[in-house]
Every structure is written in structure tokens, then in C-alpha cells.
Amino acid sequence: MRRTLPPMLRALAHRNYRLWAAADLVSVTGSWMQILALNWLVLSRTGSATSVGLAILLQAVPALLFGSWAGALADRLPPRRVLLCTQAMHGVLAAGLALLAADDGPLMAVYAISVLTGLLGVFEGPALGRFAARIVSREDLGNAMALGSICNSTGRVLGMSLAGVLAAVVGVPLLFVLNAISFLAVIAAVLAVRMDLLHPLATSTSARSGVRAGLRYLRADRSLLTLFALGFVLSSFGRNYQVTMAAMADGVLHRGAAGYGALSTVFAVGTVIGGVISARCSRLTPRLLVVTALATGLLQALSGLAPSLWSFALVMVPIAMGAVVIDTTLGTRAQLDTAEDMRGRVIAAQSMVGAAAGAVGGPALGWFCERIGAPATLGMAGSVVVAAALLTAAALTKLRRDRAVPLPEPALVGQLAPDVDDYSRLGAGARSGG
């Protein structure tokens, strides 16, 4: 019998999800400790921020190259086995980084492990999505993803805080060791999950398997492509706050590294609040996505006018809240508005969009900050986000009204959740021909 919990905690009524959430918090904390340790290791060896950026880029490149194949495999293979393998390999790579940090190993080996870590993440992401969809019921999936965002935000704060203290006290190698150990929590949780409580999820047949079938499916779903396009703009111009916050703190606000650290902390707190808001929402719909994108874009455009660090930080809080609502809503729609046997490929495509946006947006915003200044860059980027949100609203409204779209996937009729709003129902209309 399921426990009676407040609506915002309803996913925790699932025994398997409670195990998964606890393991996720431990793993995310360890991952953020490793991120800080890796960046510091590269920076201390090279003295170059560009080298740090290269290590980050090397982890993102595999998503662009192999994301489609990873999604196709996830739709065919049991996600539990994939996760057990990838988590174990992540632990081995983290242990390898610990040895390299302790023995002053070659930097090229560090870069090689960065590539392998990114490659594992590519194949792990779609499997994680499919496994998470089986842990909770369909109606609780959005709430589970919102609670997951709270775990991610909390783990980020804990990981970076602990890493800053431990790196100074015991050294960087221990951070990699702790991250390696954290993967054992995920492995233990996966093994402890009760298989009889997992919810069924269809896998691809031979006729619907492979990369080409996934691409055909995505091309036929105009509403999903529209949301992905908005997600690209949001992730490139409306999401790279690490760049713009650093530029504001070091530039017009004249607060340097201390100010940047304070802004990062405030932003992290905002993401936790955003996770709580997402968990309290009974429905995470495309309409909510568009409205939130419009609001965060306006706030971003205005944030460059902030006269002081704390006024800028005050604007960052609702922006951070909106960022989590946007991410959670996009992830929920990618799960609920797609056929079960295509879900891995859709999740992989979404990850590829995010990786491409990060690769484009970070350098672009940095270049603009250097050329026209951080305030003008924030104004320009916020305006782009507002325009993208308005165009998305217009496109979704047109698709909703145009019910005479040919049926690309007859098997998908009735796949959508019954609790979606008009924007989501456009997908059902497109698939049913009216």
C-alpha cells in the first residue's frame, strides 16, 4: 500500500524511488566534488583557464558524436544492466583520476579520462531516463523529476562546499576517491530495486529500432521539435550564467572572485526553490514552459541594469528558479509526450541539443561580454530568449489549431497523458489527424 504523502512529495510513496533519490543525492554530491577537483587539477598544472575549458569540452563532445546511437541502444537494452556497467566504469575512471592527481600523472591522461567520462555519460543518460520512468508511475513521473532537481541542486551545493574544504585540508586526490565511492551508492540502489514494483515500459521492435527510425519519429513530431528549438535557445543564450555572473562580478560590480562565489551560492539556492516549485505543480505543461521562459528572459534582460552585487543577486534568484522549472518541464514532456519505445532516442536527442547549446552559448556569451560588456550582453541574450518564447507560443498555437496534419505514427494514438493542456493536446491531434 502506498504511503499518504503531501502532493509535492508523492513520488516518495514509491519504495524504489526512495532508494533511487537517496543514491542520486550521494552520487550528485560526489560528481560535483569531482568537477571542482578536475578543474582545479588542470588549472594548477597549466595555469590556463582555456585548458580547464578544454577538459569540459572534451566531456561534451561525445554527446554530439554518439548521442543518437546511445539512444537507440537504450531503447533496446535493459536499462538496469546498462546502469550497473556504466556506474562501475565511472568509479574506475574516478579512481584513475585519483592516482593521476596523487602521482602527478601526465595531463594527456587526465584529458583522456575526461573523454571516456563523457562517453560513458552519453550511453548512461538515455538508460537513466528509461529506468527512472519505470521506478514511478506515469502520473508521478513529473513529480519525481522535480524532486530529482532538488536532489541535484542540493548535491551541487554540498559537493562544491565539501570540495572547497577538503581540497584545502586533505588535497585533491581524495575528492576523486570520494566520488569513486559514491558510485557504489547507485549500484547498491539499482541492485536493491524491487523488480516486481517496476512499471512496464515498451522496448523497440526490430522494425522501429535504430537511429534512422528515431530521426523519422522526431521529424514527424513538430511540437517536440519546437520545444527542442526553444530548449536550444534557452540553454545557449539564457542559461550560461556562470559566464555572465563572472563577467558582472569582475566587471561593473567590481566584486571579484568573492562576489562571483556569493552569486554562485545564491543561484544554487534559487535552483533548490525552483525544484520545490516544480514538485508542487500538478502539471508541467508546455504552456508553463513558455510562460517561464518569457519571464526569465525579461528578468535576464533587466539584470544587467542592477547597480550592486546584491540587487543583481536578488534578480538571480527567480531566474534560477525558472531555470529548474524549465529543465524539469522539458524533461517531463520529452518523457510523457513520446512513445515508450522511442524514449531513449528522444532523451538522447535532448541531451545532444543541450550539449550543442553549451558549446555554442558559453563561448558566444564570453565573446560578447568582452566586446560589448556584461550588462549589454545580458540585455541582448534576454531579448533573444523573450523572442524565442514568443515565437514558440505562436508556433504551438498554430500547431494546436492545425489538426489536419498527416498521421506519421498510427501506433502512437492515445500515448499522451490525459492531464495535458491544449499545447500538449496538439501532439495528439497531429498523430490522430484531427
Number of C-alpha atoms within 10 A of each C-alpha: 5 9 10 10 11 11 14 19 17 21 27 24 17 20 16 22 21 17 19 23 21 15 22 21 25 22 26 23 27 27 24 23 30 27 18 19 26 25 16 17 21 22 16 12 12 13 12 12 13 12 16 18 15 15 19 19 17 19 22 25 19 21 27 18 13 15 29 26 19 27 28 27 21 29 28 19 13 14 22 16 12 18 21 18 14 20 22 16 17 21 20 16 20 25 21 20 28 25 16 17 22 13 10 11 14 11 15 9 13 20 19 14 20 23 20 18 20 21 22 21 22 27 26 22 21 30 31 19 21 24 21 20 24 20 26 24 17 15 16 23 21 28 29 30 23 32 26 21 25 24 23 24 25 19 23 22 21 19 25 21 16 16 25 17 11 17 17 9 9 10 15 24 24 22 30 28 21 20 27 27 19 23 27 18 20 24 19 14 20 20 13 12 18 12 12 7 14 18 14 12 14 13 20 20 11 8 7 17 18 21 17 13 15 24 15 13 19 18 13 18 17 18 25 23 14 17 22 18 16 22 25 24 23 28 25 25 26 26 26 19 22 14 17 23 24 20 23 27 23 17 15 17 16 13 17 14 12 11 20 20 15 16 25 19 17 17 25 22 18 24 27 25 22 27 29 21 18 29 28 18 16 14 18 25 21 25 18 17 26 23 17 20 28 22 18 27 30 19 20 29 22 18 23 23 16 17 11 15 19 15 12 20 22 17 18 26 21 19 28 24 24 27 24 25 28 26 19 26 24 21 20 21 21 21 23 20 21 22 23 20 21 26 29 35 29 29 26 28 24 24 21 23 22 22 23 18 20 21 18 15 23 20 15 16 25 19 14 17 20 11 11 10 19 27 22 18 25 28 19 18 25 28 21 19 28 25 16 22 25 17 15 21 22 12 16 25 15 13 21 20 15 14 17 13 16 13 17 16 15 10 11 17 16 12 15 18 16 10 13 18 15 16 20 23 19 23 26 22 20 25 24 20 16 15
